[in-house]
C-alpha cells in the first residue's frame, strides 16, 4: 500500500485512517526533505537533542527511540503498535520500527511516558513550523484551505 486515506474496521468500529509509508506523501515530495525518510531523519536529529535527566545505568533506551516510538504509533494503524513491532522482530527478524524509523530498541509504553513527559512541546515547535512553511511554500497546504463565506462569523470558528 502506498499510503493515503482508507477505511478500516478496528474492533468492530469503522473509521477513516491515513496510512503512511515511505511513498505516502504526494509525488513531488518524494526524494525531498519533506518525504517520509526526510521527516523521520529530521525528527531523529531533533529528538537527539531532547533534554534527558537520566543518570547512571538508567539509560537503556535512547531518547530518540522513545520519541520515534511515540511518533510511530500515529503512523501505523495497529491497536498495539509497539507490541506488534516486538512480535514482528521475534518472528520475522525485523520490524517497521527498525526498518522505517531506524529505532534500535523498542521501549515499553511506560518507558516512553516516563522519558517524554518531562519534554516540553516547545522542543518540537521549530520542526513543525519549518515543515509547515515548506509544505505551504510548495503549495501542498492549498488543497486543505477553506474559504468561509462573508455570512459566516469567523470568530465562531476554531481553526487549527
C-alpha positions as CSV (number, residue, x, y, z in Angstrom):
1,X,0.0,0.0,0.0
2,X,1.4,3.4,-0.9
3,X,-0.3,5.4,1.8
4,X,-3.3,7.6,1.9
5,X,-6.8,7.6,3.4
6,X,-8.5,4.2,3.7
7,X,-11.5,2.9,5.6
8,X,-10.7,0.2,8.2
9,X,-12.5,-1.7,10.8
10,X,-10.8,-2.0,14.2
11,X,-12.6,-3.8,17.0
12,X,-15.9,-3.6,15.0
13,X,-15.7,0.1,14.6
14,X,-15.4,1.5,11.0
15,X,-13.2,4.6,10.7
16,X,-11.2,6.5,8.1
17,X,-7.5,6.5,8.8
18,X,-4.5,7.8,7.0
19,X,-1.9,5.1,6.2
20,X,1.7,6.3,5.9
21,X,4.6,4.6,4.1
22,X,7.8,5.7,2.6
23,X,5.9,6.8,-0.5
24,X,2.8,8.1,1.2
25,X,3.2,11.8,0.7
26,X,2.4,13.5,-2.6
27,X,4.8,12.5,-5.5
28,X,6.6,15.9,-5.7
29,X,7.8,15.4,-2.1
30,X,9.4,12.0,-2.7
31,X,13.2,12.5,-2.5
32,X,12.9,15.8,-0.8
33,X,13.4,16.7,2.9
34,X,9.6,16.5,3.2
35,X,9.2,12.9,2.2
36,X,8.8,10.2,4.8
37,X,12.5,9.4,5.1
38,X,13.4,13.1,5.3
39,X,10.8,13.8,8.0
40,X,12.0,10.8,10.1
41,X,15.6,12.0,9.7
42,X,14.6,15.5,10.8
43,X,12.7,14.1,13.8
44,X,15.6,11.9,14.8
45,X,18.0,14.8,14.7
46,X,15.7,16.9,16.7
47,X,14.9,14.2,19.2
48,X,18.6,13.5,19.9
49,X,18.7,17.0,21.4
50,X,15.7,16.4,23.8
51,X,16.6,17.0,27.4
52,X,17.5,13.8,29.3
53,X,17.8,14.0,33.0
54,X,18.6,10.3,33.5
55,X,21.8,9.3,35.2
56,X,23.8,6.2,35.7
57,X,22.6,2.8,34.3
58,X,19.0,4.1,33.8
59,X,19.7,4.8,30.1
60,X,18.8,1.6,28.3
61,X,16.7,3.4,25.7
62,X,17.9,6.4,23.6
63,X,15.6,9.5,23.9
64,X,15.2,9.4,20.1
65,X,14.0,5.8,20.2
66,X,11.4,6.7,22.8
67,X,10.2,9.7,20.8
68,X,10.2,7.9,17.5
69,X,8.2,5.1,19.1
70,X,5.6,7.7,20.2
71,X,5.6,9.2,16.7
72,X,5.4,5.8,15.0
73,X,2.2,4.9,16.9
74,X,0.4,7.7,14.9
75,X,1.7,6.5,11.5
76,X,0.9,2.7,11.8
77,X,-2.7,1.8,12.4
78,X,-2.4,-1.0,15.0
79,X,-4.3,-1.3,18.2
80,X,-1.0,-2.1,20.0
81,X,1.7,-0.9,17.6
82,X,4.7,-1.4,20.0
83,X,3.6,-4.9,21.0
84,X,3.1,-5.8,17.3
85,X,6.6,-4.5,16.5
86,X,8.1,-6.6,19.2
87,X,6.3,-9.7,17.8
88,X,7.4,-8.8,14.2
89,X,11.0,-8.6,15.4
90,X,10.8,-12.0,17.1
91,X,9.0,-13.8,14.2
92,X,10.5,-12.1,11.1
93,X,13.8,-10.8,12.5
94,X,13.0,-7.2,11.9
95,X,10.2,-4.7,12.4
96,X,8.8,-1.5,10.9
97,X,10.1,0.3,14.0
98,X,13.6,-0.6,12.8
99,X,13.3,-0.5,9.0
100,X,11.1,2.6,8.7
101,X,12.1,4.6,11.8
102,X,15.6,3.4,12.4
103,X,14.9,2.6,16.1
104,X,17.4,0.4,17.8
105,X,15.3,-0.8,20.8
106,X,11.5,-0.6,21.2
107,X,10.7,0.9,24.6
108,X,7.6,0.0,26.6
109,X,4.6,2.3,26.8
110,X,5.5,3.2,30.4
111,X,9.1,3.9,29.4
112,X,8.0,6.2,26.6
113,X,5.7,8.2,29.0
114,X,8.5,8.4,31.7
115,X,11.0,9.7,29.2
116,X,8.8,12.1,27.2
117,X,6.5,13.6,29.9
118,X,9.2,16.0,31.1
119,X,10.0,17.2,27.5
120,X,8.1,20.4,26.7
121,X,6.2,20.5,23.4
122,X,8.1,23.6,22.5
123,X,11.1,21.3,21.7
124,X,9.3,20.2,18.5
125,X,7.8,23.5,17.6
126,X,10.7,24.6,15.3
127,X,10.5,21.4,13.2
128,X,6.7,21.7,13.0
129,X,7.0,25.3,11.8
130,X,9.7,24.5,9.3
131,X,7.8,21.6,7.9
132,X,4.5,23.6,7.7
133,X,6.3,26.5,6.0
134,X,8.0,24.2,3.5
135,X,4.7,22.5,2.7
136,X,2.9,25.9,2.4
137,X,5.6,27.3,0.1
138,X,5.3,24.3,-2.1
139,X,1.6,24.7,-2.4
140,X,0.9,21.4,-0.6
141,X,-1.4,23.1,2.0
142,X,-3.6,24.8,-0.6
143,X,-6.0,21.8,-1.1
144,X,-6.8,21.9,2.6
145,X,-7.6,25.6,2.8
146,X,-11.3,26.5,3.3
147,X,-12.9,29.7,2.2
148,X,-15.6,30.9,4.6
149,X,-18.5,32.9,3.1
150,X,-18.9,36.5,4.3
151,X,-22.1,35.4,6.1
152,X,-20.1,33.2,8.5
153,X,-18.7,34.9,11.6
154,X,-15.0,34.0,11.6
155,X,-15.0,34.4,15.4
156,X,-17.3,31.5,15.8
157,X,-14.8,29.0,14.2
158,X,-11.8,27.4,15.7
159,X,-9.3,26.6,13.0
160,X,-6.2,24.5,13.8
